[in-house]
Amino acid sequence: MTFESQQQIAHDLHESSNTIRRVLHELLPQASENTPHAATPQQMSDLLSQLMLAGQRLRALPAQRDGKLEQEISEYRQEVERLRSLLPSIQVSLLAERARLERERERLNGAAAWAQASLQTLTK
């Protein structure tokens, strides 16, 4: 494998690590919060696309690697391990957000039914 190919793989792994790091930073709770923020569809899409890109790059690793590529592999591995350790709490926050949205939907359905019944009462 050429030096340029190794540089490209190292660059791609660096970008993947940065994206994972950024999304995890956005999701981590602040000091006054207990659970991570619910992930947005864009954040989940960013994570998935970077994990898939890095997976392709990792499958194409050369047997002999330079120091820069080894460093980027190590940093990427650390970020993926951080992501893995936070996945249960991210799941909890997503489930809590889903429950909140379901309660809000029920509330809105109740308000819509009340409004409809009120309209029917007024038109009689």
N, CA, C and O atoms as a printed pandas DataFrame, in Angstrom:
     atom_number atom_name residue_name chain_id  residue_number  x_coord  y_coord  z_coord
0              1         N          MET        A               1    0.866   -1.181    0.000
1              2        CA          MET        A               1    0.000    0.000    0.000
2              3         C          MET        A               1    0.900    1.227    0.000
3              4         O          MET        A               1    1.931    1.260    0.673
4              5         N          THR        A               2    0.501    2.218   -0.752
5              6        CA          THR        A               2    1.320    3.418   -0.873
6              7         C          THR        A               2    1.205    4.288    0.362
7              8         O          THR        A               2    0.269    4.173    1.154
8              9         N          PHE        A               3    2.193    5.167    0.501
9             10        CA          PHE        A               3    2.205    6.115    1.614
10            11         C          PHE        A               3    0.983    7.022    1.551
11            12         O          PHE        A               3    0.409    7.364    2.584
12            13         N          GLU        A               4    0.579    7.416    0.331
13            14        CA          GLU        A               4   -0.602    8.271    0.179
14            15         C          GLU        A               4   -1.864    7.565    0.653
15            16         O          GLU        A               4   -2.730    8.193    1.262
16            17         N          SER        A               5   -1.979    6.279    0.384
17            18        CA          SER        A               5   -3.145    5.522    0.837
18            19         C          SER        A               5   -3.188    5.477    2.360
19            20         O          SER        A               5   -4.253    5.635    2.956
20            21         N          GLN        A               6   -2.039    5.263    2.988
21            22        CA          GLN        A               6   -1.992    5.260    4.440
22            23         C          GLN        A               6   -2.364    6.631    4.989
23            24         O          GLN        A               6   -3.055    6.735    6.003
24            25         N          GLN        A               7   -1.904    7.684    4.314
25            26        CA          GLN        A               7   -2.258    9.035    4.754
26            27         C          GLN        A               7   -3.760    9.267    4.651
27            28         O          GLN        A               7   -4.354    9.894    5.529
28            29         N          GLN        A               8   -4.376    8.765    3.586
29            30        CA          GLN        A               8   -5.811    8.938    3.400
30            31         C          GLN        A               8   -6.588    8.174    4.473
31            32         O          GLN        A               8   -7.555    8.698    5.026
32            33         N          ILE        A               9   -6.180    6.958    4.767
33            34        CA          ILE        A               9   -6.834    6.179    5.811
34            35         C          ILE        A               9   -6.680    6.886    7.152
35            36         O          ILE        A               9   -7.641    6.996    7.914
36            37         N          ALA        A              10   -5.468    7.367    7.439
37            38        CA          ALA        A              10   -5.227    8.081    8.697
38            39         C          ALA        A              10   -6.104    9.327    8.773
39            40         O          ALA        A              10   -6.676    9.621    9.823
40            41         N          HIS        A              11   -6.211   10.055    7.671
41            42        CA          HIS        A              11   -7.053   11.259    7.642
42            43         C          HIS        A              11   -8.519   10.903    7.885
43            44         O          HIS        A              11   -9.196   11.564    8.672
44            45         N          ASP        A              12   -9.004    9.877    7.222
45            46        CA          ASP        A              12  -10.401    9.473    7.383
46            47         C          ASP        A              12  -10.693    9.012    8.809
47            48         O          ASP        A              12  -11.743    9.335    9.364
48            49         N          LEU        A              13   -9.770    8.260    9.401
49            50        CA          LEU        A              13   -9.952    7.825   10.783
50            51         C          LEU        A              13   -9.927    9.019   11.737
51            52         O          LEU        A              13  -10.666    9.055   12.721
52            53         N          HIS        A              14   -9.073    9.989   11.437
53            54        CA          HIS        A              14   -9.011   11.214   12.246
54            55         C          HIS        A              14  -10.349   11.953   12.187
55            56         O          HIS        A              14  -10.863   12.393   13.216
56            57         N          GLU        A              15  -10.903   12.087   11.003
57            58        CA          GLU        A              15  -12.199   12.759   10.834
58            59         C          GLU        A              15  -13.310   11.984   11.550
59            60         O          GLU        A              15  -14.181   12.586   12.179
60            61         N          SER        A              16  -13.279   10.672   11.457
61            62        CA          SER        A              16  -14.282    9.861   12.149
62            63         C          SER        A              16  -14.174   10.045   13.660
63            64         O          SER        A              16  -15.182   10.203   14.349
64            65         N          SER        A              17  -12.954   10.024   14.163
65            66        CA          SER        A              17  -12.746   10.236   15.602
66            67         C          SER        A              17  -13.263   11.601   16.034
67            68         O          SER        A              17  -13.906   11.726   17.077
68            69         N          ASN        A              18  -12.982   12.618   15.235
69            70        CA          ASN        A              18  -13.450   13.973   15.567
70            71         C          ASN        A              18  -14.970   14.053   15.587
71            72         O          ASN        A              18  -15.548   14.689   16.469
72            73         N          THR        A              19  -15.614   13.420   14.631
73            74        CA          THR        A              19  -17.077   13.449   14.585
74            75         C          THR        A              19  -17.666   12.731   15.789
75            76         O          THR        A              19  -18.594   13.236   16.422
76            77         N          ILE        A              20  -17.135   11.560   16.109
77            78        CA          ILE        A              20  -17.629   10.822   17.275
78            79         C          ILE        A              20  -17.415   11.652   18.539
79            80         O          ILE        A              20  -18.308   11.750   19.381
80            81         N          ARG        A              21  -16.238   12.244   18.667
81            82        CA          ARG        A              21  -15.920   13.074   19.829
82            83         C          ARG        A              21  -16.889   14.250   19.938
83            84         O          ARG        A              21  -17.379   14.557   21.024
84            85         N          ARG        A              22  -17.164   14.908   18.804
85            86        CA          ARG        A              22  -18.070   16.067   18.797
86            87         C          ARG        A              22  -19.482   15.662   19.217
87            88         O          ARG        A              22  -20.098   16.323   20.053
88            89         N          VAL        A              23  -19.991   14.581   18.637
89            90        CA          VAL        A              23  -21.353   14.145   18.958
90            91         C          VAL        A              23  -21.442   13.724   20.427
91            92         O          VAL        A              23  -22.417   14.047   21.105
92            93         N          LEU        A              24  -20.438   13.012   20.917
93            94        CA          LEU        A              24  -20.469   12.613   22.324
94            95         C          LEU        A              24  -20.435   13.826   23.238
95            96         O          LEU        A              24  -21.108   13.850   24.269
96            97         N          HIS        A              25  -19.662   14.824   22.868
97            98        CA          HIS        A              25  -19.616   16.055   23.665
98            99         C          HIS        A              25  -20.991   16.727   23.687
99           100         O          HIS        A              25  -21.423   17.227   24.726
100          101         N          GLU        A              26  -21.670   16.737   22.552
101          102        CA          GLU        A              26  -23.005   17.337   22.472
102          103         C          GLU        A              26  -24.021   16.550   23.298
103          104         O          GLU        A              26  -24.963   17.132   23.837
104          105         N          LEU        A              27  -23.839   15.242   23.402
105          106        CA          LEU        A              27  -24.805   14.397   24.106
106          107         C          LEU        A              27  -24.549   14.304   25.606
107          108         O          LEU        A              27  -25.474   14.058   26.381
108          109         N          LEU        A              28  -23.315   14.499   26.013
109          110        CA          LEU        A              28  -22.993   14.339   27.430
110          111         C          LEU        A              28  -23.756   15.347   28.276
111          112         O          LEU        A              28  -23.917   16.503   27.885
112          113         N          PRO        A              29  -24.225   14.902   29.439
113          114        CA          PRO        A              29  -24.967   15.818   30.310
114          115         C          PRO        A              29  -24.043   16.880   30.905
115          116         O          PRO        A              29  -22.860   16.636   31.139
116          117         N          GLN        A              30  -24.603   18.048   31.141
117          118        CA          GLN        A              30  -23.869   19.100   31.827
118          119         C          GLN        A              30  -23.784   18.729   33.302
119          120         O          GLN        A              30  -24.384   17.743   33.729
120          121         N          ALA        A              31  -23.050   19.504   34.076
121          122        CA          ALA        A              31  -22.842   19.192   35.497
122          123         C          ALA        A              31  -24.154   19.090   36.263
123          124         O          ALA        A              31  -24.264   18.297   37.199
124          125         N          SER        A              32  -25.154   19.883   35.875
125          126        CA          SER        A              32  -26.424   19.899   36.609
126          127         C          SER        A              32  -27.422   18.861   36.096
127          128         O          SER        A              32  -28.539   18.782   36.608
128          129         N          GLU        A              33  -27.043   18.067   35.100
129          130        CA          GLU        A              33  -27.956   17.091   34.505
130          131         C          GLU        A              33  -27.503   15.669   34.841
131          132         O          GLU        A              33  -26.327   15.416   35.104
132          133         N          ASN        A              34  -28.466   14.753   34.823
133          134        CA          ASN        A              34  -28.161   13.366   35.168
134          135         C          ASN        A              34  -27.974   12.471   33.962
135          136         O          ASN        A              34  -27.140   11.566   33.984
136          137         N          THR        A              35  -28.740   12.709   32.909
137          138        CA          THR        A              35  -28.697   11.820   31.748
138          139         C          THR        A              35  -28.264   12.597   30.517
139          140         O          THR        A              35  -28.423   13.817   30.458
140          141         N          PRO        A              36  -27.715   11.893   29.533
141          142        CA          PRO        A              36  -27.321   12.558   28.293
142          143         C          PRO        A              36  -28.526   13.153   27.580
143          144         O          PRO        A              36  -29.665   12.744   27.801
144          145         N          HIS        A              37  -28.256   14.108   26.737
145          146        CA          HIS        A              37  -29.317   14.674   25.901
146          147         C          HIS        A              37  -29.749   13.618   24.895
147          148         O          HIS        A              37  -28.955   12.764   24.500
148          149         N          ALA        A              38  -30.998   13.679   24.485
149          150        CA          ALA        A              38  -31.473   12.758   23.450
150          151         C          ALA        A              38  -30.768   13.096   22.137
151          152         O          ALA        A              38  -30.648   14.264   21.767
152          153         N          ALA        A              39  -30.317   12.086   21.457
153          154        CA          ALA        A              39  -29.620   12.291   20.190
154          155         C          ALA        A              39  -30.605   12.715   19.114
155          156         O          ALA        A              39  -31.718   12.195   19.032
156          157         N          THR        A              40  -30.185   13.656   18.300
157          158        CA          THR        A              40  -31.010   14.089   17.184
158          159         C          THR        A              40  -30.813   13.112   16.015
159          160         O          THR        A              40  -29.828   12.374   15.980
160          161         N          PRO        A              41  -31.745   13.109   15.067
161          162        CA          PRO        A              41  -31.537   12.258   13.888
162          163         C          PRO        A              41  -30.234   12.595   13.161
163          164         O          PRO        A              41  -29.563   11.699   12.647
164          165         N          GLN        A              42  -29.872   13.878   13.114
165          166        CA          GLN        A              42  -28.624   14.273   12.447
166          167         C          GLN        A              42  -27.407   13.709   13.179
167          168         O          GLN        A              42  -26.463   13.239   12.544
168          169         N          GLN        A              43  -27.427   13.756   14.504
169          170        CA          GLN        A              43  -26.310   13.203   15.268
170          171         C          GLN        A              43  -26.186   11.702   15.047
171          172         O          GLN        A              43  -25.083   11.186   14.868
172          173         N          MET        A              44  -27.314   11.005   15.058
173          174        CA          MET        A              44  -27.273    9.564   14.827
174          175         C          MET        A              44  -26.775    9.256   13.412
175          176         O          MET        A              44  -26.013    8.312   13.205
176          177         N          SER        A              45  -27.211   10.055   12.454
177          178        CA          SER        A              45  -26.760    9.880   11.075
178          179         C          SER        A              45  -25.255   10.124   10.964
179          180         O          SER        A              45  -24.548    9.376   10.288
180          181         N          ASP        A              46  -24.769   11.176   11.630
181          182        CA          ASP        A              46  -23.331   11.472   11.614
182          183         C          ASP        A              46  -22.532   10.306   12.187
183          184         O          ASP        A              46  -21.529    9.885   11.611
184          185         N          LEU        A              47  -22.991    9.789   13.330
185          186        CA          LEU        A              47  -22.286    8.664   13.951
186          187         C          LEU        A              47  -22.271    7.448   13.033
187          188         O          LEU        A              47  -21.224    6.839   12.811
188          189         N          LEU        A              48  -23.431    7.105   12.507
189          190        CA          LEU        A              48  -23.525    5.921   11.664
190          191         C          LEU        A              48  -22.657    6.047   10.416
191          192         O          LEU        A              48  -21.954    5.104   10.053
192          193         N          SER        A              49  -22.698    7.197    9.760
193          194        CA          SER        A              49  -21.909    7.351    8.532
194          195         C          SER        A              49  -20.414    7.287    8.832
195          196         O          SER        A              49  -19.652    6.711    8.055
196          197         N          GLN        A              50  -19.987    7.871    9.950
197          198        CA          GLN        A              50  -18.563    7.816   10.293
198          199         C          GLN        A              50  -18.131    6.407   10.701
199          200         O          GLN        A              50  -17.030    5.971   10.364
200          201         N          LEU        A              51  -18.987    5.704   11.419
201          202        CA          LEU        A              51  -18.650    4.325   11.789
202          203         C          LEU        A              51  -18.549    3.440   10.555
203          204         O          LEU        A              51  -17.675    2.576   10.474
204          205         N          MET        A              52  -19.434    3.654    9.606
205          206        CA          MET        A              52  -19.398    2.851    8.378
206          207         C          MET        A              52  -18.161    3.182    7.540
207          208         O          MET        A              52  -17.504    2.284    7.014
208          209         N          LEU        A              53  -17.845    4.485    7.417
209          210        CA          LEU        A              53  -16.652    4.884    6.655
210          211         C          LEU        A              53  -15.395    4.311    7.302
211          212         O          LEU        A              53  -14.536    3.750    6.623
212          213         N          ALA        A              54  -15.298    4.455    8.603
213          214        CA          ALA        A              54  -14.119    3.939    9.303
214          215         C          ALA        A              54  -14.037    2.419    9.164
215          216         O          ALA        A              54  -12.948    1.865    9.015
216          217         N          GLY        A              55  -15.177    1.754    9.213
217          218        CA          GLY        A              55  -15.183    0.305    9.035
218          219         C          GLY        A              55  -14.609   -0.097    7.690
219          220         O          GLY        A              55  -13.847   -1.059    7.596
220          221         N          GLN        A              56  -14.974    0.639    6.646
221          222        CA          GLN        A              56  -14.414    0.362    5.316
222          223         C          GLN        A              56  -12.909    0.559    5.313
223          224         O          GLN        A              56  -12.165   -0.251    4.760
224          225         N          ARG        A              57  -12.470    1.641    5.936
225          226        CA          ARG        A              57  -11.037    1.935    5.973
226          227         C          ARG        A              57  -10.281    0.882    6.780
227          228         O          ARG        A              57   -9.194    0.456    6.391
228          229         N          LEU        A              58  -10.858    0.469    7.896
229          230        CA          LEU        A              58  -10.177   -0.511    8.745
230          231         C          LEU        A              58  -10.062   -1.875    8.059
231          232         O          LEU        A              58   -9.100   -2.608    8.288
232          233         N          ARG        A              59  -11.046   -2.212    7.217
233          234        CA          ARG        A              59  -10.960   -3.476    6.481
234          235         C          ARG        A              59   -9.861   -3.438    5.424
235          236         O          ARG        A              59   -9.398   -4.485    4.970
236          237         N          ALA        A              60   -9.443   -2.237    5.030
237          238        CA          ALA        A              60   -8.416   -2.097    3.993
238          239         C          ALA        A              60   -7.042   -1.766    4.578
239          240         O          ALA        A              60   -6.167   -1.284    3.858
240          241         N          LEU        A              61   -6.845   -2.016    5.861
241          242        CA          LEU        A              61   -5.564   -1.676    6.481
242          243         C          LEU        A              61   -4.431   -2.513    5.909
243          244         O          LEU        A              61   -4.578   -3.714    5.681
244          245         N          PRO        A              62   -3.308   -1.864    5.684
245          246        CA          PRO        A              62   -2.141   -2.621    5.221
246          247         C          PRO        A              62   -1.508   -3.386    6.385
247          248         O          PRO        A              62   -1.714   -3.047    7.551
248          249         N          ALA        A              63   -0.742   -4.414    6.052
249          250        CA          ALA        A              63   -0.062   -5.194    7.088
250          251         C          ALA        A              63    0.990   -4.337    7.785
251          252         O          ALA        A              63    1.154   -4.415    9.002
252          253         N          GLN        A              64    1.698   -3.524    7.015
253          254        CA          GLN        A              64    2.710   -2.637    7.584
254          255         C          GLN        A              64    2.161   -1.215    7.593
255          256         O          GLN        A              64    1.746   -0.683    6.564
256          257         N          ARG        A              65    2.171   -0.614    8.783
257          258        CA          ARG        A              65    1.572    0.716    8.935
258          259         C          ARG        A              65    2.590    1.679    9.508
259          260         O          ARG        A              65    3.461    1.300   10.291
260          261         N          ASP        A              66    2.463    2.930    9.103
261          262        CA          ASP        A              66    3.347    3.941    9.670
262          263         C          ASP        A              66    2.822    4.416   11.026
263          264         O          ASP        A              66    1.704    4.079   11.416
264          265         N          GLY        A              67    3.618    5.185   11.728
265          266        CA          GLY        A              67    3.275    5.638   13.072
266          267         C          GLY        A              67    2.029    6.495   13.119
267          268         O          GLY        A              67    1.234    6.382   14.052
268          269         N          LYS        A              68    1.846    7.352   12.127
269          270        CA          LYS        A              68    0.667    8.230   12.091
270          271         C          LYS        A              68   -0.605    7.403   11.977
271          272         O          LYS        A              68   -1.585    7.683   12.668
272          273         N          LEU        A              69   -0.608    6.402   11.129
273          274        CA          LEU        A              69   -1.782    5.546   10.961
274          275         C          LEU        A              69   -2.062    4.773   12.248
275          276         O          LEU        A              69   -3.218    4.655   12.652
276          277         N          GLU        A              70   -1.036    4.252   12.888
277          278        CA          GLU        A              70   -1.221    3.538   14.161
278          279         C          GLU        A              70   -1.824    4.458   15.218
279          280         O          GLU        A              70   -2.691    4.048   15.989
280          281         N          GLN        A              71   -1.357    5.707   15.244
281          282        CA          GLN        A              71   -1.887    6.675   16.211
282          283         C          GLN        A              71   -3.365    6.948   15.950
283          284         O          GLN        A              71   -4.154    6.999   16.894
284          285         N          GLU        A              72   -3.751    7.123   14.695
285          286        CA          GLU        A              72   -5.149    7.392   14.356
286          287         C          GLU        A              72   -6.035    6.185   14.652
287          288         O          GLU        A              72   -7.179    6.345   15.079
288          289         N          ILE        A              73   -5.514    4.980   14.428
289          290        CA          ILE        A              73   -6.274    3.765   14.769
290          291         C          ILE        A              73   -6.521    3.735   16.274
291          292         O          ILE        A              73   -7.629    3.433   16.718
292          293         N          SER        A              74   -5.506    4.042   17.045
293          294        CA          SER        A              74   -5.630    4.030   18.505
294          295         C          SER        A              74   -6.643    5.075   18.984
295          296         O          SER        A              74   -7.473    4.783   19.845
296          297         N          GLU        A              75   -6.580    6.286   18.431
297          298        CA          GLU        A              75   -7.523    7.337   18.824
298          299         C          GLU        A              75   -8.948    6.982   18.421
299          300         O          GLU        A              75   -9.890    7.224   19.176
300          301         N          TYR        A              76   -9.106    6.414   17.239
301          302        CA          TYR        A              76  -10.435    5.992   16.793
302          303         C          TYR        A              76  -10.986    4.919   17.734
303          304         O          TYR        A              76  -12.150    4.975   18.131
304          305         N          ARG        A              77  -10.155    3.952   18.087
305          306        CA          ARG        A              77  -10.574    2.882   18.997
306          307         C          ARG        A              77  -11.029    3.467   20.336
307          308         O          ARG        A              77  -12.032    3.019   20.892
308          309         N          GLN        A              78  -10.316    4.449   20.855
309          310        CA          GLN        A              78  -10.694    5.084   22.125
310          311         C          GLN        A              78  -12.058    5.750   22.024
311          312         O          GLN        A              78  -12.871    5.632   22.940
312          313         N          GLU        A              79  -12.321    6.446   20.923
313          314        CA          GLU        A              79  -13.608    7.127   20.762
314          315         C          GLU        A              79  -14.748    6.121   20.613
315          316         O          GLU        A              79  -15.838    6.339   21.143
316          317         N          VAL        A              80  -14.509    5.033   19.902
317          318        CA          VAL        A              80  -15.541    4.008   19.750
318          319         C          VAL        A              80  -15.824    3.352   21.100
319          320         O          VAL        A              80  -16.976    3.046   21.408
320          321         N          GLU        A              81  -14.802    3.138   21.893
321          322        CA          GLU        A              81  -15.009    2.578   23.231
322          323         C          GLU        A              81  -15.795    3.539   24.115
323          324         O          GLU        A              81  -16.648    3.105   24.889
324          325         N          ARG        A              82  -15.518    4.844   24.009
325          326        CA          ARG        A              82  -16.312    5.842   24.750
326          327         C          ARG        A              82  -17.762    5.790   24.305
327          328         O          ARG        A              82  -18.673    5.812   25.132
328          329         N          LEU        A              83  -17.978    5.722   22.991
329          330        CA          LEU        A              83  -19.334    5.645   22.455
330          331         C          LEU        A              83  -20.037    4.398   22.992
331          332         O          LEU        A              83  -21.184    4.467   23.434
332          333         N          ARG        A              84  -19.355    3.279   22.952
333          334        CA          ARG        A              84  -19.942    2.025   23.434
334          335         C          ARG        A              84  -20.333    2.124   24.905
335          336         O          ARG        A              84  -21.380    1.614   25.303
336          337         N          SER        A              85  -19.505    2.770   25.708
337          338        CA          SER        A              85  -19.813    2.878   27.139
338          339         C          SER        A              85  -20.986    3.813   27.400
339          340         O          SER        A              85  -21.671    3.684   28.415
340          341         N          LEU        A              86  -21.223    4.762   26.482
341          342        CA          LEU        A              86  -22.329    5.708   26.662
342          343         C          LEU        A              86  -23.630    5.263   26.001
343          344         O          LEU        A              86  -24.676    5.865   26.244
344          345         N          LEU        A              87  -23.588    4.236   25.183
345          346        CA          LEU        A              87  -24.798    3.802   24.472
346          347         C          LEU        A              87  -25.966    3.469   25.406
347          348         O          LEU        A              87  -27.093    3.852   25.093
348          349         N          PRO        A              88  -25.762    2.785   26.524
349          350        CA          PRO        A              88  -26.915    2.519   27.403
350          351         C          PRO        A              88  -27.576    3.803   27.917
351          352         O          PRO        A              88  -28.803    3.885   27.960
352          353         N          SER        A              89  -26.792    4.788   28.301
353          354        CA          SER        A              89  -27.395    6.027   28.797
354          355         C          SER        A              89  -28.026    6.823   27.661
355          356         O          SER        A              89  -29.021    7.515   27.876
356          357         N          ILE        A              90  -27.466    6.738   26.462
357          358        CA          ILE        A              90  -28.087    7.392   25.306
358          359         C          ILE        A              90  -29.432    6.731   25.017
359          360         O          ILE        A              90  -30.407    7.415   24.704
360          361         N          GLN        A              91  -29.488    5.406   25.121
361          362        CA          GLN        A              91  -30.744    4.694   24.912
362          363         C          GLN        A              91  -31.790    5.131   25.937
363          364         O          GLN        A              91  -32.952    5.337   25.588
364          365         N          VAL        A              92  -31.381    5.274   27.202
365          366        CA          VAL        A              92  -32.307    5.712   28.250
366          367         C          VAL        A              92  -32.858    7.097   27.912
367          368         O          VAL        A              92  -34.056    7.339   28.057
368          369         N          SER        A              93  -32.001    7.996   27.468
369          370        CA          SER        A              93  -32.476    9.350   27.146
370          371         C          SER        A              93  -33.413    9.333   25.940
371          372         O          SER        A              93  -34.374   10.101   25.896
372          373         N          LEU        A              94  -33.143    8.465   24.962
373          374        CA          LEU        A              94  -34.041    8.365   23.812
374          375         C          LEU        A              94  -35.397    7.781   24.213
375          376         O          LEU        A              94  -36.436    8.223   23.722
376          377         N          LEU        A              95  -35.383    6.800   25.095
377          378        CA          LEU        A              95  -36.645    6.228   25.570
378          379         C          LEU        A              95  -37.441    7.257   26.380
379          380         O          LEU        A              95  -38.665    7.320   26.269
380          381         N          ALA        A              96  -36.755    8.053   27.183
381          382        CA          ALA        A              96  -37.436    9.107   27.942
382          383         C          ALA        A              96  -38.032   10.144   27.002
383          384         O          ALA        A              96  -39.145   10.620   27.229
384          385         N          GLU        A              97  -37.308   10.496   25.953
385          386        CA          GLU        A              97  -37.823   11.463   24.979
386          387         C          GLU        A              97  -39.032   10.885   24.248
387          388         O          GLU        A              97  -40.000   11.599   23.989
388          389         N          ARG        A              98  -38.979    9.614   23.921
389          390        CA          ARG        A              98  -40.117    8.961   23.262
390          391         C          ARG        A              98  -41.345    8.982   24.166
391          392         O          ARG        A              98  -42.450    9.264   23.704
392          393         N          ALA        A              99  -41.159    8.686   25.447
393          394        CA          ALA        A              99  -42.273    8.709   26.393
394          395         C          ALA        A              99  -42.849   10.119   26.511
395          396         O          ALA        A              99  -44.067   10.294   26.571
396          397         N          ARG        A             100  -41.976   11.117   26.544
397          398        CA          ARG        A             100  -42.438   12.510   26.620
398          399         C          ARG        A             100  -43.258   12.869   25.379
399          400         O          ARG        A             100  -44.303   13.511   25.487
400          401         N          LEU        A             101  -42.794   12.462   24.226
401          402        CA          LEU        A             101  -43.518   12.758   22.987
402          403         C          LEU        A             101  -44.865   12.038   22.948
403          404         O          LEU        A             101  -45.853   12.592   22.463
404          405         N          GLU        A             102  -44.907   10.810   23.456
405          406        CA          GLU        A             102  -46.179   10.078   23.495
406          407         C          GLU        A             102  -47.170   10.773   24.434
407          408         O          GLU        A             102  -48.356   10.871   24.120
408          409         N          ARG        A             103  -46.689   11.253   25.579
409          410        CA          ARG        A             103  -47.570   11.987   26.504
410          411         C          ARG        A             103  -48.075   13.273   25.857
411          412         O          ARG        A             103  -49.243   13.631   26.003
412          413         N          GLU        A             104  -47.203   13.954   25.152
413          414        CA          GLU        A             104  -47.601   15.193   24.477
414          415         C          GLU        A             104  -48.630   14.904   23.387
415          416         O          GLU        A             104  -49.581   15.666   23.215
416          417         N          ARG        A             105  -48.445   13.807   22.651
417          418        CA          ARG        A             105  -49.410   13.427   21.626
418          419         C          ARG        A             105  -50.766   13.137   22.252
419          420         O          ARG        A             105  -51.792   13.568   21.727
420          421         N          GLU        A             106  -50.786   12.411   23.368
421          422        CA          GLU        A             106  -52.040   12.123   24.064
422          423         C          GLU        A             106  -52.715   13.415   24.525
423          424         O          GLU        A             106  -53.934   13.558   24.427
424          425         N          ARG        A             107  -51.917   14.341   25.024
425          426        CA          ARG        A             107  -52.465   15.618   25.477
426          427         C          ARG        A             107  -53.076   16.381   24.303
427          428         O          ARG        A             107  -54.168   16.939   24.418
428          429         N          LEU        A             108  -52.374   16.402   23.189
429          430        CA          LEU        A             108  -52.884   17.102   22.007
430          431         C          LEU        A             108  -54.126   16.413   21.444
431          432         O          LEU        A             108  -55.054   17.086   20.993
432          433         N          ASN        A             109  -54.152   15.098   21.464
433          434        CA          ASN        A             109  -55.347   14.381   21.007
434          435         C          ASN        A             109  -56.539   14.707   21.899
435          436         O          ASN        A             109  -57.655   14.887   21.413
436          437         N          GLY        A             110  -56.298   14.783   23.210
437          438        CA          GLY        A             110  -57.364   15.154   24.138
438          439         C          GLY        A             110  -57.857   16.565   23.886
439          440         O          GLY        A             110  -59.062   16.817   23.910
440          441         N          ALA        A             111  -56.941   17.481   23.645
441          442        CA          ALA        A             111  -57.322   18.867   23.364
442          443         C          ALA        A             111  -58.093   18.951   22.049
443          444         O          ALA        A             111  -59.059   19.708   21.951
444          445         N          ALA        A             112  -57.686   18.195   21.048
445          446        CA          ALA        A             112  -58.383   18.195   19.763
446          447         C          ALA        A             112  -59.795   17.630   19.918
447          448         O          ALA        A             112  -60.743   18.152   19.332
448          449         N          ALA        A             113  -59.931   16.565   20.706
449          450        CA          ALA        A             113  -61.257   15.982   20.941
450          451         C          ALA        A             113  -62.151   16.974   21.680
451          452         O          ALA        A             113  -63.333   17.111   21.367
452          453         N          TRP        A             114  -61.576   17.663   22.661
453          454        CA          TRP        A             114  -62.345   18.673   23.397
454          455         C          TRP        A             114  -62.791   19.797   22.458
455          456         O          TRP        A             114  -63.941   20.233   22.506
456          457         N          ALA        A             115  -61.873   20.262   21.605
457          458        CA          ALA        A             115  -62.210   21.329   20.670
458          459         C          ALA        A             115  -63.298   20.881   19.703
459          460         O          ALA        A             115  -64.214   21.645   19.398
460          461         N          GLN        A             116  -63.203   19.658   19.224
461          462        CA          GLN        A             116  -64.208   19.130   18.308
462          463         C          GLN        A             116  -65.568   19.038   19.001
463          464         O          GLN        A             116  -66.586   19.410   18.417
464          465         N          ALA        A             117  -65.592   18.550   20.234
465          466        CA          ALA        A             117  -66.853   18.445   20.990
466          467         C          ALA        A             117  -67.424   19.836   21.258
467          468         O          ALA        A             117  -68.639   20.026   21.204
468          469         N          SER        A             118  -66.571   20.795   21.543
469          470        CA          SER        A             118  -67.022   22.171   21.774
470          471         C          SER        A             118  -67.645   22.766   20.517
471          472         O          SER        A             118  -68.663   23.455   20.587
472          473         N          LEU        A             119  -67.036   22.499   19.379
473          474        CA          LEU        A             119  -67.576   22.993   18.111
474          475         C          LEU        A             119  -68.952   22.389   17.846
475          476         O          LEU        A             119  -69.873   23.079   17.408
476          477         N          GLN        A             120  -69.076   21.103   18.116
477          478        CA          GLN        A             120  -70.361   20.430   17.895
478          479         C          GLN        A             120  -71.421   21.001   18.832
479          480         O          GLN        A             120  -72.576   21.153   18.434
480          481         N          THR        A             121  -71.047   21.319   20.064
481          482        CA          THR        A             121  -71.986   21.888   21.044
482          483         C          THR        A             121  -72.421   23.282   20.591
483          484         O          THR        A             121  -73.597   23.633   20.694
484          485         N          LEU        A             122  -71.486   24.062   20.096
485          486        CA          LEU        A             122  -71.779   25.439   19.671
486          487         C          LEU        A             122  -72.644   25.490   18.413
487          488         O          LEU        A             122  -73.429   26.422   18.240
488          489         N          THR        A             123  -72.509   24.506   17.544
489          490        CA          THR        A             123  -73.240   24.522   16.275
490          491         C          THR        A             123  -74.639   23.923   16.430
491          492         O          THR        A             123  -75.411   23.946   15.472
492          493         N          LYS        A             124  -74.984   23.401   17.571
493          494        CA          LYS        A             124  -76.319   22.822   17.771
494          495         C          LYS        A             124  -77.317   23.871   18.094
495          496         O          LYS        A             124  -78.492   23.564   18.294
